[in-house]
């Protein structure tokens, strides 16, 4: 009986880690897109 509790806790932790890393990756992708946009705007201003 005790082993099931540990398995359940491990599963919950694994799911939480997957969700958090997924959200972090999304956040990083958004930040990279913002940086790319800023670089393009800056390059366009310096070229003109």
Secondary structure, 3 states (H helix, E strand, C coil): CHHHHHHHHHHHHHHHHHHHHHHHHHHHHHHHHHHHHHHHHHHHHHHC
